[in-house]
Amino acid sequence: MIKSNRIETALNPASCSNLILIVSALLAACEPAVEPSAQPKGQEKSVKTQVLEGGAALLQTNSPLESMNIYLDGFHASKEDPSHQMEAHHFCHQVNEDFAQCALFDGNTRQANLVGIEYIISESLFESLPEQEKTYWHPHNFEILSGQLIAHGIPEAAENELMKGKMNSYGKTWHVWNSSPFGKTGDKMPLGEPSLEWSFNRNGEVLPGLVEQRNQRLNVTTDQLRSRRTDLIPFAKPQRGVDALKGKFSRPVTAIPGVADKNTENLK
């Protein structure tokens, strides 16, 4: 439930982006449940622990989490091993117009595992980064224009406006728990080193079946979403990192309008 003071702030006519946040939060409860495929090892909660949790819920604040009210569903691939792919549930806080921070889960229920983080920045913030730092940030235009990235459950106009605001943006994503890789067995615990994740930037890079199973569960069609977002193509600029995974897929891959590597474009 969203507190009344947050509703008053969100409905400030000077900020239509806040209106998108409030609609997204109100409709999140209607989202189809996705249970995590892995459950961590450990004993069941004791009565003592449950009582302590109840007291904490009544007496302590969870303010940093309350603001994570944008729910995005998308897909990640390991930059080191792009055959390692998964669906990622993003719960995000739009800190300002240029910066968002997201907690990543392998589901959208109370049982979901926290598997990573993603920071999302605008093109202008990305261009301000040192050259070496830029190699950690993946581009977002293909995710948006292909229809792979969705904010399911909010009105079409609101989702389109949200995606327009993310055009030409970049994400820095680390996964710390390999809990639900598509087509593989996940770990029961967060093991090993963090994995730098990347975006898909061509048709054919995503494993067959990964997007389809999400679409079937949510009753969405990627082709329809792609068609609906063609009006965003004129806003697209060439981005760094589009070709970062080039040549790492055995399947044929094809480009889509609006997605081009900035370095490649500069060579023409």
C-alpha positions as CSV (number, residue, x, y, z in Angstrom):
1,M,0.0,0.0,0.0
2,I,1.3,3.5,-0.9
3,K,1.1,6.1,1.8
4,S,-1.0,9.2,1.2
5,N,1.9,11.6,1.3
6,R,3.5,9.7,-1.5
7,I,0.3,9.9,-3.5
8,E,0.2,13.7,-3.1
9,T,3.8,14.0,-4.2
10,A,3.3,11.8,-7.2
11,L,0.2,13.6,-8.4
12,N,2.1,16.9,-8.5
13,P,1.3,18.2,-12.0
14,A,4.9,19.4,-12.4
15,S,6.1,15.8,-12.5
16,C,4.4,13.3,-14.9
17,S,7.2,10.8,-14.3
18,N,6.1,10.5,-10.7
19,L,2.6,9.6,-12.0
20,I,4.1,6.7,-13.9
21,L,5.7,5.5,-10.7
22,I,2.5,5.6,-8.7
23,V,0.6,3.7,-11.5
24,S,3.3,1.1,-11.6
25,A,3.2,0.6,-7.9
26,L,-0.6,0.4,-7.7
27,L,-0.7,-2.3,-10.4
28,A,2.3,-4.3,-9.2
29,A,0.0,-6.5,-7.1
30,C,-1.8,-7.7,-10.3
31,E,1.5,-9.1,-11.7
32,P,1.5,-12.9,-12.3
33,A,3.6,-14.5,-9.6
34,V,7.0,-15.9,-10.6
35,E,8.4,-18.2,-7.9
36,P,12.2,-18.6,-7.7
37,S,13.6,-21.9,-9.0
38,A,16.2,-22.1,-6.2
39,Q,15.6,-21.9,-2.4
40,P,18.7,-21.4,-0.2
41,K,19.8,-24.0,2.2
42,G,18.9,-23.6,5.9
43,Q,16.5,-24.5,8.6
44,E,12.9,-23.2,8.7
45,K,12.4,-19.9,10.6
46,S,11.9,-20.4,14.3
47,V,9.0,-18.8,16.2
48,K,11.5,-16.5,17.8
49,T,12.7,-15.3,14.4
50,Q,9.2,-14.7,13.2
51,V,8.3,-12.7,16.3
52,L,11.5,-10.6,15.9
53,E,10.5,-10.0,12.2
54,G,7.0,-8.9,13.3
55,G,8.4,-6.4,15.8
56,A,10.9,-5.0,13.2
57,A,8.1,-4.5,10.7
58,L,6.1,-2.5,13.3
59,L,9.0,-0.5,14.7
60,Q,11.7,-0.1,12.1
61,T,11.8,1.7,8.8
62,N,12.2,0.3,5.3
63,S,12.3,3.7,3.6
64,P,15.1,2.8,1.1
65,L,12.9,-0.1,-0.2
66,E,9.6,1.9,-0.4
67,S,11.0,4.0,-3.2
68,M,11.8,0.9,-5.4
69,N,8.4,1.1,-7.0
70,I,9.2,0.6,-10.7
71,Y,9.0,-3.0,-11.8
72,L,10.8,-4.0,-15.0
73,D,11.2,-7.5,-16.5
74,G,14.1,-8.2,-18.8
75,F,16.9,-10.5,-19.7
76,H,20.7,-10.6,-19.0
77,A,23.6,-12.5,-20.4
78,S,27.0,-12.9,-18.7
79,K,29.5,-10.8,-20.6
80,E,32.2,-13.4,-20.1
81,D,29.9,-16.3,-21.1
82,P,26.9,-15.1,-23.1
83,S,25.4,-18.6,-23.2
84,H,24.7,-18.0,-19.5
85,Q,21.3,-16.2,-19.6
86,M,18.4,-15.5,-17.3
87,E,15.2,-13.5,-16.8
88,A,15.8,-10.7,-14.3
89,H,13.1,-9.0,-12.2
90,H,14.1,-5.4,-11.6
91,F,12.7,-3.3,-8.7
92,C,13.9,0.2,-9.3
93,H,14.1,3.6,-7.7
94,Q,14.4,6.5,-10.1
95,V,16.7,8.8,-8.0
96,N,16.6,11.6,-10.6
97,E,16.1,12.0,-14.3
98,D,19.6,10.7,-15.0
99,F,20.1,7.9,-12.4
100,A,18.2,4.9,-11.3
101,Q,19.1,2.0,-9.0
102,C,17.6,-1.5,-9.1
103,A,17.5,-4.6,-6.9
104,L,17.5,-7.7,-9.1
105,F,15.5,-10.9,-8.2
106,D,14.9,-14.3,-9.7
107,G,11.1,-13.9,-9.1
108,N,8.6,-11.4,-8.0
109,T,7.2,-13.0,-4.8
110,R,8.2,-12.8,-1.2
111,Q,10.3,-16.0,-1.7
112,A,12.3,-14.4,-4.5
113,N,16.1,-14.4,-4.2
114,L,18.1,-11.2,-4.4
115,V,20.6,-12.0,-7.2
116,G,22.1,-8.7,-8.1
117,I,22.0,-5.0,-8.7
118,E,21.8,-2.7,-11.6
119,Y,22.5,1.0,-11.9
120,I,20.9,2.8,-14.9
121,I,22.3,6.1,-16.1
122,S,21.5,8.5,-18.9
123,E,23.6,9.1,-22.0
124,S,25.0,12.3,-20.6
125,L,26.2,10.6,-17.3
126,F,27.7,7.8,-19.3
127,E,29.7,10.1,-21.5
128,S,31.1,11.7,-18.4
129,L,32.7,8.4,-17.2
130,P,36.4,7.5,-17.7
131,E,37.0,5.4,-20.7
132,Q,37.9,2.2,-18.7
133,E,34.7,2.6,-16.6
134,K,32.6,2.7,-19.8
135,T,33.5,-1.0,-20.5
136,Y,31.3,-2.1,-17.5
137,W,28.1,-0.4,-18.9
138,H,25.8,-2.1,-21.4
139,P,23.5,-0.3,-23.8
140,H,19.7,-0.4,-23.6
141,N,18.3,0.6,-27.0
142,F,17.9,-3.0,-28.3
143,E,16.2,-4.1,-25.0
144,I,13.6,-1.4,-25.5
145,L,13.1,-1.4,-29.3
146,S,13.0,-5.2,-29.5
147,G,10.2,-5.4,-26.9
148,Q,12.3,-7.6,-24.6
149,L,12.3,-5.1,-21.7
150,I,8.8,-4.5,-20.3
151,A,7.0,-2.7,-17.5
152,H,4.1,-5.2,-17.4
153,G,0.8,-4.2,-16.0
154,I,0.9,-0.4,-16.5
155,P,-1.1,1.3,-19.2
156,E,0.4,1.2,-22.7
157,A,0.9,5.0,-22.8
158,A,2.6,5.0,-19.4
159,E,4.9,2.1,-20.4
160,N,5.8,3.8,-23.7
161,E,6.7,7.1,-21.9
162,L,8.8,5.1,-19.4
163,M,10.7,3.4,-22.2
164,K,11.2,6.7,-24.0
165,G,12.9,8.0,-20.9
166,K,15.3,5.1,-21.0
167,M,16.3,5.4,-24.6
168,N,20.1,5.8,-25.0
169,S,20.6,4.9,-21.4
170,Y,23.2,2.4,-20.0
171,G,23.2,-0.2,-17.2
172,K,25.9,-1.5,-14.9
173,T,24.8,-4.9,-13.7
174,W,26.4,-7.4,-11.4
175,H,24.9,-10.8,-10.5
176,V,26.1,-12.3,-7.3
177,W,23.9,-15.4,-7.3
178,N,23.6,-17.9,-10.2
179,S,20.2,-19.0,-8.9
180,S,18.2,-19.5,-12.1
181,P,20.1,-19.7,-15.4
182,F,17.9,-20.6,-18.3
183,G,18.2,-24.2,-19.3
184,K,20.7,-25.0,-16.5
185,T,20.7,-25.9,-12.8
186,G,21.2,-22.9,-10.5
187,D,23.1,-22.7,-7.3
188,K,21.4,-23.1,-3.9
189,M,23.7,-20.5,-2.5
190,P,25.4,-17.3,-3.8
191,L,28.8,-18.8,-4.7
192,G,31.9,-17.5,-6.4
193,E,32.7,-14.1,-7.9
194,P,30.2,-11.6,-9.1
195,S,29.4,-11.8,-12.8
196,L,29.2,-8.7,-15.0
197,E,26.1,-8.9,-17.1
198,W,25.4,-7.6,-20.5
199,S,22.4,-6.8,-22.7
200,F,21.3,-8.4,-26.0
201,N,21.8,-6.2,-29.0
202,R,20.8,-8.4,-32.0
203,N,18.0,-10.7,-32.9
204,G,19.1,-14.3,-32.3
205,E,21.4,-13.6,-29.3
206,V,18.9,-14.7,-26.7
207,L,18.5,-18.4,-26.2
208,P,15.4,-19.9,-27.9
209,G,12.6,-20.3,-25.4
210,L,13.8,-17.7,-22.8
211,V,11.7,-14.8,-24.0
212,E,8.9,-17.1,-25.2
213,Q,8.3,-18.5,-21.7
214,R,8.1,-15.0,-20.2
215,N,5.7,-13.9,-22.9
216,Q,3.4,-16.9,-22.5
217,R,3.3,-16.4,-18.7
218,L,2.4,-12.7,-19.1
219,N,0.3,-13.1,-22.3
220,V,2.4,-10.5,-24.1
221,T,3.9,-10.6,-27.7
222,T,7.3,-9.3,-28.3
223,D,6.6,-8.5,-32.0
224,Q,3.6,-6.4,-30.9
225,L,5.7,-4.6,-28.4
226,R,8.4,-4.0,-31.0
227,S,5.8,-2.6,-33.4
228,R,4.4,-0.4,-30.8
229,R,7.8,1.1,-30.0
230,T,8.8,2.0,-33.6
231,D,7.9,5.6,-32.7
232,L,11.0,5.6,-30.4
233,I,13.4,4.7,-33.2
234,P,14.0,8.4,-34.1
235,F,15.3,9.0,-30.6
236,A,17.9,6.3,-30.8
237,K,21.5,7.1,-31.1
238,P,24.5,4.7,-31.7
239,Q,25.7,3.4,-28.4
240,R,28.9,2.0,-26.9
241,G,28.9,-1.8,-26.2
242,V,26.4,-2.9,-28.9
243,D,29.1,-5.1,-30.5
244,A,30.7,-6.2,-27.2
245,L,29.4,-9.7,-27.7
246,K,29.8,-9.8,-31.5
247,G,31.0,-13.2,-32.7
248,K,30.2,-15.0,-29.4
249,F,27.0,-16.6,-30.6
250,S,26.8,-19.7,-32.8
251,R,23.3,-18.8,-34.0
252,P,22.7,-16.3,-36.8
253,V,22.1,-12.8,-35.5
254,T,20.6,-9.7,-37.2
255,A,20.4,-6.1,-36.4
256,I,17.2,-4.0,-35.9
257,P,16.6,-0.4,-36.8
258,G,17.8,2.1,-34.1
259,V,20.5,-0.1,-32.7
260,A,24.1,0.5,-33.8
261,D,27.5,0.5,-32.2
262,K,28.9,4.0,-31.6
263,N,32.5,3.0,-32.4
264,T,31.4,1.2,-35.6
265,E,29.4,4.3,-36.7
266,N,32.4,6.5,-36.1
267,L,34.5,4.4,-38.5
268,K,32.1,4.9,-41.5
